[in-house]
Amino acid sequence: MNKTELIDHIAKSADISKAASARALDAVVAAVKTTLKKSGSVTLVGFGTFSVSKRAARTGRNPRTGEAIKIKAAKVPKFKPGKALKDAVN
């Protein structure tokens, strides 16, 4: 499912216009991004938790030349599914 299909599904399920569902989806995504930028976490009970994890600096290899390169530390977004979502999938 892509973003357009998700907007259509939200519009039908919530009985609202596609424009309103697009604004609502964009607002949710923006809120999650803003919270993660501040190193916070977003928990949606029954769905899951979005959080930020720190990845340490490490040494990697250039696949073309085999040369060792340094990969700097980074913050990466992480999602942990909730029990209800796991149960729905299985």
PDB file of N, CA, C and O in Angstrom, chain B, residues numbered from 101:
ATOM      1  N   MET B 101       0.854  -1.173   0.000  1.00  0.00           N
ATOM      2  CA  MET B 101       0.000   0.000   0.000  1.00  0.00           C
ATOM      3  C   MET B 101       0.899   1.234   0.000  1.00  0.00           C
ATOM      4  O   MET B 101       1.817   1.343   0.813  1.00  0.00           O
ATOM      5  N   ASN B 102       0.629   2.152  -0.909  1.00  0.00           N
ATOM      6  CA  ASN B 102       1.386   3.396  -0.933  1.00  0.00           C
ATOM      7  C   ASN B 102       0.594   4.514  -0.254  1.00  0.00           C
ATOM      8  O   ASN B 102      -0.508   4.284   0.244  1.00  0.00           O
ATOM      9  N   LYS B 103       1.155   5.720  -0.236  1.00  0.00           N
ATOM     10  CA  LYS B 103       0.532   6.826   0.492  1.00  0.00           C
ATOM     11  C   LYS B 103      -0.855   7.164  -0.069  1.00  0.00           C
ATOM     12  O   LYS B 103      -1.787   7.413   0.696  1.00  0.00           O
ATOM     13  N   THR B 104      -0.993   7.175  -1.380  1.00  0.00           N
ATOM     14  CA  THR B 104      -2.284   7.495  -1.998  1.00  0.00           C
ATOM     15  C   THR B 104      -3.345   6.476  -1.613  1.00  0.00           C
ATOM     16  O   THR B 104      -4.477   6.840  -1.294  1.00  0.00           O
ATOM     17  N   GLU B 105      -2.982   5.207  -1.642  1.00  0.00           N
ATOM     18  CA  GLU B 105      -3.930   4.158  -1.251  1.00  0.00           C
ATOM     19  C   GLU B 105      -4.286   4.273   0.223  1.00  0.00           C
ATOM     20  O   GLU B 105      -5.433   4.031   0.601  1.00  0.00           O
ATOM     21  N   LEU B 106      -3.319   4.639   1.063  1.00  0.00           N
ATOM     22  CA  LEU B 106      -3.582   4.815   2.489  1.00  0.00           C
ATOM     23  C   LEU B 106      -4.530   5.986   2.721  1.00  0.00           C
ATOM     24  O   LEU B 106      -5.433   5.896   3.552  1.00  0.00           O
ATOM     25  N   ILE B 107      -4.334   7.077   1.999  1.00  0.00           N
ATOM     26  CA  ILE B 107      -5.234   8.236   2.112  1.00  0.00           C
ATOM     27  C   ILE B 107      -6.651   7.848   1.705  1.00  0.00           C
ATOM     28  O   ILE B 107      -7.610   8.230   2.376  1.00  0.00           O
ATOM     29  N   ASP B 108      -6.796   7.093   0.615  1.00  0.00           N
ATOM     30  CA  ASP B 108      -8.117   6.628   0.169  1.00  0.00           C
ATOM     31  C   ASP B 108      -8.775   5.754   1.232  1.00  0.00           C
ATOM     32  O   ASP B 108      -9.966   5.892   1.515  1.00  0.00           O
ATOM     33  N   HIS B 109      -7.991   4.858   1.814  1.00  0.00           N
ATOM     34  CA  HIS B 109      -8.524   3.953   2.851  1.00  0.00           C
ATOM     35  C   HIS B 109      -8.971   4.744   4.085  1.00  0.00           C
ATOM     36  O   HIS B 109     -10.036   4.474   4.641  1.00  0.00           O
ATOM     37  N   ILE B 110      -8.172   5.709   4.510  1.00  0.00           N
ATOM     38  CA  ILE B 110      -8.538   6.537   5.671  1.00  0.00           C
ATOM     39  C   ILE B 110      -9.803   7.317   5.371  1.00  0.00           C
ATOM     40  O   ILE B 110     -10.692   7.406   6.219  1.00  0.00           O
ATOM     41  N   ALA B 111      -9.899   7.884   4.173  1.00  0.00           N
ATOM     42  CA  ALA B 111     -11.075   8.673   3.798  1.00  0.00           C
ATOM     43  C   ALA B 111     -12.345   7.824   3.841  1.00  0.00           C
ATOM     44  O   ALA B 111     -13.381   8.275   4.329  1.00  0.00           O
ATOM     45  N   LYS B 112     -12.263   6.591   3.328  1.00  0.00           N
ATOM     46  CA  LYS B 112     -13.437   5.710   3.336  1.00  0.00           C
ATOM     47  C   LYS B 112     -13.783   5.251   4.752  1.00  0.00           C
ATOM     48  O   LYS B 112     -14.953   5.244   5.135  1.00  0.00           O
ATOM     49  N   SER B 113     -12.771   4.869   5.526  1.00  0.00           N
ATOM     50  CA  SER B 113     -13.008   4.351   6.877  1.00  0.00           C
ATOM     51  C   SER B 113     -13.548   5.407   7.822  1.00  0.00           C
ATOM     52  O   SER B 113     -14.422   5.122   8.641  1.00  0.00           O
ATOM     53  N   ALA B 114     -13.030   6.633   7.714  1.00  0.00           N
ATOM     54  CA  ALA B 114     -13.433   7.705   8.631  1.00  0.00           C
ATOM     55  C   ALA B 114     -14.569   8.548   8.063  1.00  0.00           C
ATOM     56  O   ALA B 114     -15.045   9.469   8.728  1.00  0.00           O
ATOM     57  N   ASP B 115     -15.009   8.246   6.842  1.00  0.00           N
ATOM     58  CA  ASP B 115     -16.076   8.986   6.167  1.00  0.00           C
ATOM     59  C   ASP B 115     -15.746  10.482   6.110  1.00  0.00           C
ATOM     60  O   ASP B 115     -16.559  11.330   6.480  1.00  0.00           O
ATOM     61  N   ILE B 116     -14.534  10.779   5.639  1.00  0.00           N
ATOM     62  CA  ILE B 116     -14.104  12.169   5.451  1.00  0.00           C
ATOM     63  C   ILE B 116     -13.560  12.301   4.028  1.00  0.00           C
ATOM     64  O   ILE B 116     -13.357  11.304   3.335  1.00  0.00           O
ATOM     65  N   SER B 117     -13.330  13.537   3.607  1.00  0.00           N
ATOM     66  CA  SER B 117     -12.814  13.757   2.253  1.00  0.00           C
ATOM     67  C   SER B 117     -11.375  13.293   2.141  1.00  0.00           C
ATOM     68  O   SER B 117     -10.672  13.143   3.140  1.00  0.00           O
ATOM     69  N   LYS B 118     -10.948  13.067   0.899  1.00  0.00           N
ATOM     70  CA  LYS B 118      -9.564  12.659   0.664  1.00  0.00           C
ATOM     71  C   LYS B 118      -8.612  13.770   1.083  1.00  0.00           C
ATOM     72  O   LYS B 118      -7.527  13.495   1.595  1.00  0.00           O
ATOM     73  N   ALA B 119      -9.004  15.018   0.870  1.00  0.00           N
ATOM     74  CA  ALA B 119      -8.149  16.149   1.248  1.00  0.00           C
ATOM     75  C   ALA B 119      -7.963  16.186   2.762  1.00  0.00           C
ATOM     76  O   ALA B 119      -6.858  16.425   3.249  1.00  0.00           O
ATOM     77  N   ALA B 120      -9.034  15.951   3.498  1.00  0.00           N
ATOM     78  CA  ALA B 120      -8.946  15.956   4.966  1.00  0.00           C
ATOM     79  C   ALA B 120      -8.106  14.787   5.463  1.00  0.00           C
ATOM     80  O   ALA B 120      -7.325  14.940   6.402  1.00  0.00           O
ATOM     81  N   SER B 121      -8.261  13.624   4.841  1.00  0.00           N
ATOM     82  CA  SER B 121      -7.479  12.472   5.276  1.00  0.00           C
ATOM     83  C   SER B 121      -6.001  12.667   4.929  1.00  0.00           C
ATOM     84  O   SER B 121      -5.130  12.218   5.674  1.00  0.00           O
ATOM     85  N   ALA B 122      -5.710  13.327   3.813  1.00  0.00           N
ATOM     86  CA  ALA B 122      -4.321  13.618   3.446  1.00  0.00           C
ATOM     87  C   ALA B 122      -3.698  14.569   4.461  1.00  0.00           C
ATOM     88  O   ALA B 122      -2.556  14.373   4.876  1.00  0.00           O
ATOM     89  N   ARG B 123      -4.442  15.598   4.863  1.00  0.00           N
ATOM     90  CA  ARG B 123      -3.941  16.546   5.878  1.00  0.00           C
ATOM     91  C   ARG B 123      -3.721  15.842   7.205  1.00  0.00           C
ATOM     92  O   ARG B 123      -2.729  16.104   7.884  1.00  0.00           O
ATOM     93  N   ALA B 124      -4.632  14.952   7.585  1.00  0.00           N
ATOM     94  CA  ALA B 124      -4.505  14.222   8.847  1.00  0.00           C
ATOM     95  C   ALA B 124      -3.277  13.312   8.820  1.00  0.00           C
ATOM     96  O   ALA B 124      -2.519  13.267   9.788  1.00  0.00           O
ATOM     97  N   LEU B 125      -3.078  12.593   7.725  1.00  0.00           N
ATOM     98  CA  LEU B 125      -1.919  11.708   7.605  1.00  0.00           C
ATOM     99  C   LEU B 125      -0.624  12.510   7.635  1.00  0.00           C
ATOM    100  O   LEU B 125       0.333  12.127   8.309  1.00  0.00           O
ATOM    101  N   ASP B 126      -0.593  13.625   6.903  1.00  0.00           N
ATOM    102  CA  ASP B 126       0.604  14.476   6.903  1.00  0.00           C
ATOM    103  C   ASP B 126       0.889  15.025   8.295  1.00  0.00           C
ATOM    104  O   ASP B 126       2.049  15.142   8.688  1.00  0.00           O
ATOM    105  N   ALA B 127      -0.159  15.364   9.043  1.00  0.00           N
ATOM    106  CA  ALA B 127       0.017  15.882  10.406  1.00  0.00           C
ATOM    107  C   ALA B 127       0.585  14.806  11.327  1.00  0.00           C
ATOM    108  O   ALA B 127       1.440  15.101  12.161  1.00  0.00           O
ATOM    109  N   VAL B 128       0.126  13.576  11.188  1.00  0.00           N
ATOM    110  CA  VAL B 128       0.630  12.477  12.019  1.00  0.00           C
ATOM    111  C   VAL B 128       2.101  12.219  11.705  1.00  0.00           C
ATOM    112  O   VAL B 128       2.921  12.076  12.613  1.00  0.00           O
ATOM    113  N   VAL B 129       2.429  12.160  10.421  1.00  0.00           N
ATOM    114  CA  VAL B 129       3.820  11.910  10.020  1.00  0.00           C
ATOM    115  C   VAL B 129       4.719  13.044  10.507  1.00  0.00           C
ATOM    116  O   VAL B 129       5.819  12.792  10.998  1.00  0.00           O
ATOM    117  N   ALA B 130       4.262  14.281  10.377  1.00  0.00           N
ATOM    118  CA  ALA B 130       5.052  15.426  10.834  1.00  0.00           C
ATOM    119  C   ALA B 130       5.263  15.388  12.345  1.00  0.00           C
ATOM    120  O   ALA B 130       6.350  15.706  12.828  1.00  0.00           O
ATOM    121  N   ALA B 131       4.234  15.001  13.089  1.00  0.00           N
ATOM    122  CA  ALA B 131       4.349  14.920  14.543  1.00  0.00           C
ATOM    123  C   ALA B 131       5.354  13.843  14.949  1.00  0.00           C
ATOM    124  O   ALA B 131       6.144  14.048  15.871  1.00  0.00           O
ATOM    125  N   VAL B 132       5.329  12.705  14.270  1.00  0.00           N
ATOM    126  CA  VAL B 132       6.289  11.630  14.568  1.00  0.00           C
ATOM    127  C   VAL B 132       7.699  12.101  14.254  1.00  0.00           C
ATOM    128  O   VAL B 132       8.609  11.890  15.055  1.00  0.00           O
ATOM    129  N   LYS B 133       7.903  12.741  13.090  1.00  0.00           N
ATOM    130  CA  LYS B 133       9.232  13.244  12.717  1.00  0.00           C
ATOM    131  C   LYS B 133       9.754  14.247  13.733  1.00  0.00           C
ATOM    132  O   LYS B 133      10.905  14.169  14.161  1.00  0.00           O
ATOM    133  N   THR B 134       8.901  15.188  14.115  1.00  0.00           N
ATOM    134  CA  THR B 134       9.317  16.225  15.072  1.00  0.00           C
ATOM    135  C   THR B 134       9.714  15.616  16.401  1.00  0.00           C
ATOM    136  O   THR B 134      10.722  16.012  16.987  1.00  0.00           O
ATOM    137  N   THR B 135       8.948  14.672  16.878  1.00  0.00           N
ATOM    138  CA  THR B 135       9.253  14.024  18.154  1.00  0.00           C
ATOM    139  C   THR B 135      10.547  13.228  18.069  1.00  0.00           C
ATOM    140  O   THR B 135      11.354  13.265  18.998  1.00  0.00           O
ATOM    141  N   LEU B 136      10.759  12.509  16.968  1.00  0.00           N
ATOM    142  CA  LEU B 136      11.977  11.719  16.815  1.00  0.00           C
ATOM    143  C   LEU B 136      13.209  12.615  16.675  1.00  0.00           C
ATOM    144  O   LEU B 136      14.292  12.251  17.134  1.00  0.00           O
ATOM    145  N   LYS B 137      13.055  13.788  16.042  1.00  0.00           N
ATOM    146  CA  LYS B 137      14.177  14.725  15.942  1.00  0.00           C
ATOM    147  C   LYS B 137      14.647  15.168  17.313  1.00  0.00           C
ATOM    148  O   LYS B 137      15.833  15.424  17.519  1.00  0.00           O
ATOM    149  N   LYS B 138      13.711  15.258  18.256  1.00  0.00           N
ATOM    150  CA  LYS B 138      14.040  15.660  19.629  1.00  0.00           C
ATOM    151  C   LYS B 138      14.446  14.457  20.472  1.00  0.00           C
ATOM    152  O   LYS B 138      14.509  14.549  21.698  1.00  0.00           O
ATOM    153  N   SER B 139      14.720  13.339  19.824  1.00  0.00           N
ATOM    154  CA  SER B 139      15.112  12.080  20.474  1.00  0.00           C
ATOM    155  C   SER B 139      14.038  11.533  21.406  1.00  0.00           C
ATOM    156  O   SER B 139      14.346  10.836  22.372  1.00  0.00           O
ATOM    157  N   GLY B 140      12.796  11.844  21.121  1.00  0.00           N
ATOM    158  CA  GLY B 140      11.682  11.308  21.900  1.00  0.00           C
ATOM    159  C   GLY B 140      11.174  10.024  21.279  1.00  0.00           C
ATOM    160  O   GLY B 140      11.793   9.479  20.366  1.00  0.00           O
ATOM    161  N   SER B 141      10.051   9.544  21.775  1.00  0.00           N
ATOM    162  CA  SER B 141       9.429   8.358  21.197  1.00  0.00           C
ATOM    163  C   SER B 141       7.927   8.576  21.102  1.00  0.00           C
ATOM    164  O   SER B 141       7.348   9.338  21.876  1.00  0.00           O
ATOM    165  N   VAL B 142       7.309   7.908  20.155  1.00  0.00           N
ATOM    166  CA  VAL B 142       5.867   8.005  19.948  1.00  0.00           C
ATOM    167  C   VAL B 142       5.288   6.609  20.116  1.00  0.00           C
ATOM    168  O   VAL B 142       5.656   5.688  19.387  1.00  0.00           O
ATOM    169  N   THR B 143       4.380   6.451  21.080  1.00  0.00           N
ATOM    170  CA  THR B 143       3.755   5.155  21.333  1.00  0.00           C
ATOM    171  C   THR B 143       2.282   5.215  20.957  1.00  0.00           C
ATOM    172  O   THR B 143       1.531   6.046  21.468  1.00  0.00           O
ATOM    173  N   LEU B 144       1.882   4.330  20.064  1.00  0.00           N
ATOM    174  CA  LEU B 144       0.481   4.182  19.695  1.00  0.00           C
ATOM    175  C   LEU B 144       0.046   2.834  20.253  1.00  0.00           C
ATOM    176  O   LEU B 144       0.393   1.786  19.708  1.00  0.00           O
ATOM    177  N   VAL B 145      -0.711   2.868  21.333  1.00  0.00           N
ATOM    178  CA  VAL B 145      -1.100   1.643  22.028  1.00  0.00           C
ATOM    179  C   VAL B 145      -1.813   0.705  21.060  1.00  0.00           C
ATOM    180  O   VAL B 145      -2.746   1.101  20.361  1.00  0.00           O
ATOM    181  N   GLY B 146      -1.356  -0.540  21.034  1.00  0.00           N
ATOM    182  CA  GLY B 146      -1.929  -1.546  20.149  1.00  0.00           C
ATOM    183  C   GLY B 146      -1.288  -1.571  18.776  1.00  0.00           C
ATOM    184  O   GLY B 146      -1.472  -2.532  18.029  1.00  0.00           O
ATOM    185  N   PHE B 147      -0.533  -0.527  18.423  1.00  0.00           N
ATOM    186  CA  PHE B 147       0.128  -0.488  17.119  1.00  0.00           C
ATOM    187  C   PHE B 147       1.627  -0.664  17.269  1.00  0.00           C
ATOM    188  O   PHE B 147       2.205  -1.591  16.701  1.00  0.00           O
ATOM    189  N   GLY B 148       2.266   0.226  18.036  1.00  0.00           N
ATOM    190  CA  GLY B 148       3.706   0.094  18.234  1.00  0.00           C
ATOM    191  C   GLY B 148       4.342   1.383  18.701  1.00  0.00           C
ATOM    192  O   GLY B 148       3.656   2.365  18.986  1.00  0.00           O
ATOM    193  N   THR B 149       5.668   1.368  18.777  1.00  0.00           N
ATOM    194  CA  THR B 149       6.424   2.512  19.273  1.00  0.00           C
ATOM    195  C   THR B 149       7.505   2.898  18.272  1.00  0.00           C
ATOM    196  O   THR B 149       8.291   2.059  17.833  1.00  0.00           O
ATOM    197  N   PHE B 150       7.532   4.181  17.919  1.00  0.00           N
ATOM    198  CA  PHE B 150       8.591   4.748  17.105  1.00  0.00           C
ATOM    199  C   PHE B 150       9.593   5.369  18.056  1.00  0.00           C
ATOM    200  O   PHE B 150       9.206   6.104  18.965  1.00  0.00           O
ATOM    201  N   SER B 151      10.878   5.088  17.865  1.00  0.00           N
ATOM    202  CA  SER B 151      11.905   5.653  18.734  1.00  0.00           C
ATOM    203  C   SER B 151      13.177   5.905  17.937  1.00  0.00           C
ATOM    204  O   SER B 151      13.262   5.564  16.757  1.00  0.00           O
ATOM    205  N   VAL B 152      14.166   6.508  18.599  1.00  0.00           N
ATOM    206  CA  VAL B 152      15.454   6.791  17.971  1.00  0.00           C
ATOM    207  C   VAL B 152      16.513   5.953  18.665  1.00  0.00           C
ATOM    208  O   VAL B 152      16.554   5.874  19.893  1.00  0.00           O
ATOM    209  N   SER B 153      17.366   5.329  17.871  1.00  0.00           N
ATOM    210  CA  SER B 153      18.449   4.521  18.403  1.00  0.00           C
ATOM    211  C   SER B 153      19.764   5.112  17.915  1.00  0.00           C
ATOM    212  O   SER B 153      19.840   5.648  16.809  1.00  0.00           O
ATOM    213  N   LYS B 154      20.796   5.013  18.744  1.00  0.00           N
ATOM    214  CA  LYS B 154      22.104   5.526  18.346  1.00  0.00           C
ATOM    215  C   LYS B 154      22.936   4.375  17.806  1.00  0.00           C
ATOM    216  O   LYS B 154      23.020   3.311  18.418  1.00  0.00           O
ATOM    217  N   ARG B 155      23.551   4.603  16.647  1.00  0.00           N
ATOM    218  CA  ARG B 155      24.430   3.615  16.042  1.00  0.00           C
ATOM    219  C   ARG B 155      25.858   4.121  16.192  1.00  0.00           C
ATOM    220  O   ARG B 155      26.156   5.247  15.795  1.00  0.00           O
ATOM    221  N   ALA B 156      26.727   3.323  16.749  1.00  0.00           N
ATOM    222  CA  ALA B 156      28.114   3.726  16.998  1.00  0.00           C
ATOM    223  C   ALA B 156      28.896   3.830  15.694  1.00  0.00           C
ATOM    224  O   ALA B 156      28.538   3.225  14.683  1.00  0.00           O
ATOM    225  N   ALA B 157      29.969   4.612  15.743  1.00  0.00           N
ATOM    226  CA  ALA B 157      30.867   4.695  14.598  1.00  0.00           C
ATOM    227  C   ALA B 157      31.525   3.334  14.399  1.00  0.00           C
ATOM    228  O   ALA B 157      31.758   2.593  15.354  1.00  0.00           O
ATOM    229  N   ARG B 158      31.817   3.025  13.147  1.00  0.00           N
ATOM    230  CA  ARG B 158      32.406   1.716  12.871  1.00  0.00           C
ATOM    231  C   ARG B 158      33.223   1.770  11.591  1.00  0.00           C
ATOM    232  O   ARG B 158      33.183   2.755  10.854  1.00  0.00           O
ATOM    233  N   THR B 159      33.954   0.716  11.342  1.00  0.00           N
ATOM    234  CA  THR B 159      34.743   0.613  10.123  1.00  0.00           C
ATOM    235  C   THR B 159      34.021  -0.298   9.149  1.00  0.00           C
ATOM    236  O   THR B 159      33.597  -1.397   9.506  1.00  0.00           O
ATOM    237  N   GLY B 160      33.886   0.170   7.915  1.00  0.00           N
ATOM    238  CA  GLY B 160      33.242  -0.620   6.882  1.00  0.00           C
ATOM    239  C   GLY B 160      34.194  -0.840   5.725  1.00  0.00           C
ATOM    240  O   GLY B 160      35.364  -0.463   5.797  1.00  0.00           O
ATOM    241  N   ARG B 161      33.701  -1.444   4.665  1.00  0.00           N
ATOM    242  CA  ARG B 161      34.524  -1.700   3.477  1.00  0.00           C
ATOM    243  C   ARG B 161      33.810  -1.166   2.242  1.00  0.00           C
ATOM    244  O   ARG B 161      32.600  -1.333   2.088  1.00  0.00           O
ATOM    245  N   ASN B 162      34.566  -0.530   1.378  1.00  0.00           N
ATOM    246  CA  ASN B 162      34.048  -0.112   0.085  1.00  0.00           C
ATOM    247  C   ASN B 162      33.907  -1.385  -0.750  1.00  0.00           C
ATOM    248  O   ASN B 162      34.913  -2.039  -1.026  1.00  0.00           O
ATOM    249  N   PRO B 163      32.696  -1.757  -1.160  1.00  0.00           N
ATOM    250  CA  PRO B 163      32.519  -3.020  -1.879  1.00  0.00           C
ATOM    251  C   PRO B 163      33.238  -3.059  -3.232  1.00  0.00           C
ATOM    252  O   PRO B 163      33.579  -4.138  -3.717  1.00  0.00           O
ATOM    253  N   ARG B 164      33.465  -1.918  -3.830  1.00  0.00           N
ATOM    254  CA  ARG B 164      34.112  -1.890  -5.137  1.00  0.00           C
ATOM    255  C   ARG B 164      35.618  -2.109  -5.026  1.00  0.00           C
ATOM    256  O   ARG B 164      36.203  -2.861  -5.805  1.00  0.00           O
ATOM    257  N   THR B 165      36.253  -1.431  -4.032  1.00  0.00           N
ATOM    258  CA  THR B 165      37.715  -1.496  -3.931  1.00  0.00           C
ATOM    259  C   THR B 165      38.208  -2.365  -2.787  1.00  0.00           C
ATOM    260  O   THR B 165      39.372  -2.765  -2.779  1.00  0.00           O
ATOM    261  N   GLY B 166      37.346  -2.665  -1.819  1.00  0.00           N
ATOM    262  CA  GLY B 166      37.763  -3.430  -0.653  1.00  0.00           C
ATOM    263  C   GLY B 166      38.485  -2.576   0.377  1.00  0.00           C
ATOM    264  O   GLY B 166      38.938  -3.082   1.404  1.00  0.00           O
ATOM    265  N   GLU B 167      38.590  -1.286   0.105  1.00  0.00           N
ATOM    266  CA  GLU B 167      39.277  -0.361   0.999  1.00  0.00           C
ATOM    267  C   GLU B 167      38.467  -0.131   2.272  1.00  0.00           C
ATOM    268  O   GLU B 167      37.243  -0.011   2.213  1.00  0.00           O
ATOM    269  N   ALA B 168      39.138  -0.069   3.424  1.00  0.00           N
ATOM    270  CA  ALA B 168      38.473   0.192   4.697  1.00  0.00           C
ATOM    271  C   ALA B 168      38.078   1.666   4.756  1.00  0.00           C
ATOM    272  O   ALA B 168      38.867   2.546   4.411  1.00  0.00           O
ATOM    273  N   ILE B 169      36.844   1.922   5.198  1.00  0.00           N
ATOM    274  CA  ILE B 169      36.373   3.304   5.347  1.00  0.00           C
ATOM    275  C   ILE B 169      35.762   3.465   6.728  1.00  0.00           C
ATOM    276  O   ILE B 169      35.301   2.497   7.334  1.00  0.00           O
ATOM    277  N   LYS B 170      35.762   4.697   7.218  1.00  0.00           N
ATOM    278  CA  LYS B 170      35.160   4.983   8.515  1.00  0.00           C
ATOM    279  C   LYS B 170      33.719   5.419   8.295  1.00  0.00           C
ATOM    280  O   LYS B 170      33.435   6.282   7.465  1.00  0.00           O
ATOM    281  N   ILE B 171      32.823   4.815   9.045  1.00  0.00           N
ATOM    282  CA  ILE B 171      31.411   5.186   9.005  1.00  0.00           C
ATOM    283  C   ILE B 171      31.120   5.878  10.325  1.00  0.00           C
ATOM    284  O   ILE B 171      31.307   5.297  11.394  1.00  0.00           O
ATOM    285  N   LYS B 172      30.661   7.124  10.247  1.00  0.00           N
ATOM    286  CA  LYS B 172      30.472   7.881  11.484  1.00  0.00           C
ATOM    287  C   LYS B 172      29.209   7.447  12.232  1.00  0.00           C
ATOM    288  O   LYS B 172      28.321   6.805  11.670  1.00  0.00           O
ATOM    289  N   ALA B 173      29.156   7.810  13.493  1.00  0.00           N
ATOM    290  CA  ALA B 173      28.000   7.484  14.334  1.00  0.00           C
ATOM    291  C   ALA B 173      26.756   8.177  13.781  1.00  0.00           C
ATOM    292  O   ALA B 173      26.850   9.234  13.156  1.00  0.00           O
ATOM    293  N   ALA B 174      25.601   7.578  14.014  1.00  0.00           N
ATOM    294  CA  ALA B 174      24.353   8.140  13.502  1.00  0.00           C
ATOM    295  C   ALA B 174      23.192   7.785  14.421  1.00  0.00           C
ATOM    296  O   ALA B 174      23.241   6.817  15.180  1.00  0.00           O
ATOM    297  N   LYS B 175      22.149   8.600  14.325  1.00  0.00           N
ATOM    298  CA  LYS B 175      20.888   8.279  14.982  1.00  0.00           C
ATOM    299  C   LYS B 175      19.994   7.671  13.912  1.00  0.00           C
ATOM    300  O   LYS B 175      19.900   8.197  12.803  1.00  0.00           O
ATOM    301  N   VAL B 176      19.338   6.564  14.243  1.00  0.00           N
ATOM    302  CA  VAL B 176      18.472   5.899  13.278  1.00  0.00           C
ATOM    303  C   VAL B 176      17.080   5.682  13.878  1.00  0.00           C
ATOM    304  O   VAL B 176      16.955   5.335  15.053  1.00  0.00           O
ATOM    305  N   PRO B 177      16.029   5.887  13.064  1.00  0.00           N
ATOM    306  CA  PRO B 177      14.679   5.631  13.559  1.00  0.00           C
ATOM    307  C   PRO B 177      14.451   4.130  13.694  1.00  0.00           C
ATOM    308  O   PRO B 177      14.997   3.327  12.938  1.00  0.00           O
ATOM    309  N   LYS B 178      13.627   3.775  14.679  1.00  0.00           N
ATOM    310  CA  LYS B 178      13.358   2.370  14.967  1.00  0.00           C
ATOM    311  C   LYS B 178      11.861   2.220  15.246  1.00  0.00           C
ATOM    312  O   LYS B 178      11.238   3.127  15.798  1.00  0.00           O
ATOM    313  N   PHE B 179      11.287   1.085  14.869  1.00  0.00           N
ATOM    314  CA  PHE B 179       9.878   0.809  15.153  1.00  0.00           C
ATOM    315  C   PHE B 179       9.781  -0.539  15.826  1.00  0.00           C
ATOM    316  O   PHE B 179      10.336  -1.527  15.347  1.00  0.00           O
ATOM    317  N   LYS B 180       9.071  -0.576  16.942  1.00  0.00           N
ATOM    318  CA  LYS B 180       8.823  -1.832  17.641  1.00  0.00           C
ATOM    319  C   LYS B 180       7.320  -2.067  17.630  1.00  0.00           C
ATOM    320  O   LYS B 180       6.576  -1.298  18.240  1.00  0.00           O
ATOM    321  N   PRO B 181       6.854  -3.115  16.948  1.00  0.00           N
ATOM    322  CA  PRO B 181       5.416  -3.361  16.875  1.00  0.00           C
ATOM    323  C   PRO B 181       4.832  -3.753  18.232  1.00  0.00           C
ATOM    324  O   PRO B 181       5.487  -4.401  19.049  1.00  0.00           O
ATOM    325  N   GLY B 182       3.581  -3.342  18.449  1.00  0.00           N
ATOM    326  CA  GLY B 182       2.874  -3.691  19.677  1.00  0.00           C
ATOM    327  C   GLY B 182       2.264  -5.080  19.583  1.00  0.00           C
ATOM    328  O   GLY B 182       2.243  -5.690  18.514  1.00  0.00           O
ATOM    329  N   LYS B 183       1.771  -5.569  20.703  1.00  0.00           N
ATOM    330  CA  LYS B 183       1.214  -6.923  20.769  1.00  0.00           C
ATOM    331  C   LYS B 183       0.010  -7.083  19.839  1.00  0.00           C
ATOM    332  O   LYS B 183      -0.108  -8.099  19.155  1.00  0.00           O
ATOM    333  N   ALA B 184      -0.877  -6.100  19.808  1.00  0.00           N
ATOM    334  CA  ALA B 184      -2.067  -6.208  18.968  1.00  0.00           C
ATOM    335  C   ALA B 184      -1.704  -6.291  17.493  1.00  0.00           C
ATOM    336  O   ALA B 184      -2.337  -7.033  16.742  1.00  0.00           O
ATOM    337  N   LEU B 185      -0.690  -5.537  17.069  1.00  0.00           N
ATOM    338  CA  LEU B 185      -0.252  -5.587  15.679  1.00  0.00           C
ATOM    339  C   LEU B 185       0.383  -6.938  15.360  1.00  0.00           C
ATOM    340  O   LEU B 185       0.137  -7.509  14.297  1.00  0.00           O
ATOM    341  N   LYS B 186       1.192  -7.443  16.273  1.00  0.00           N
ATOM    342  CA  LYS B 186       1.809  -8.764  16.077  1.00  0.00           C
ATOM    343  C   LYS B 186       0.731  -9.839  15.959  1.00  0.00           C
ATOM    344  O   LYS B 186       0.796 -10.708  15.089  1.00  0.00           O
ATOM    345  N   ASP B 187      -0.258  -9.769  16.843  1.00  0.00           N
ATOM    346  CA  ASP B 187      -1.347 -10.757  16.825  1.00  0.00           C
ATOM    347  C   ASP B 187      -2.161 -10.671  15.533  1.00  0.00           C
ATOM    348  O   ASP B 187      -2.575 -11.696  14.990  1.00  0.00           O
ATOM    349  N   ALA B 188      -2.392  -9.444  15.038  1.00  0.00           N
ATOM    350  CA  ALA B 188      -3.164  -9.267  13.805  1.00  0.00           C
ATOM    351  C   ALA B 188      -2.439  -9.847  12.601  1.00  0.00           C
ATOM    352  O   ALA B 188      -3.070 -10.397  11.698  1.00  0.00           O
ATOM    353  N   VAL B 189      -1.113  -9.726  12.585  1.00  0.00           N
ATOM    354  CA  VAL B 189      -0.327 -10.237  11.462  1.00  0.00           C
ATOM    355  C   VAL B 189      -0.243 -11.756  11.499  1.00  0.00           C
ATOM    356  O   VAL B 189      -0.294 -12.417  10.462  1.00  0.00           O
ATOM    357  N   ASN B 190      -0.113 -12.305  12.708  1.00  0.00           N
ATOM    358  CA  ASN B 190       0.009 -13.771  12.847  1.00  0.00           C
ATOM    359  C   ASN B 190      -1.333 -14.358  12.985  1.00  0.00           C
ATOM    360  O   ASN B 190      -1.463 -15.576  13.114  1.00  0.00           O
TER     361      ASN B 190
END
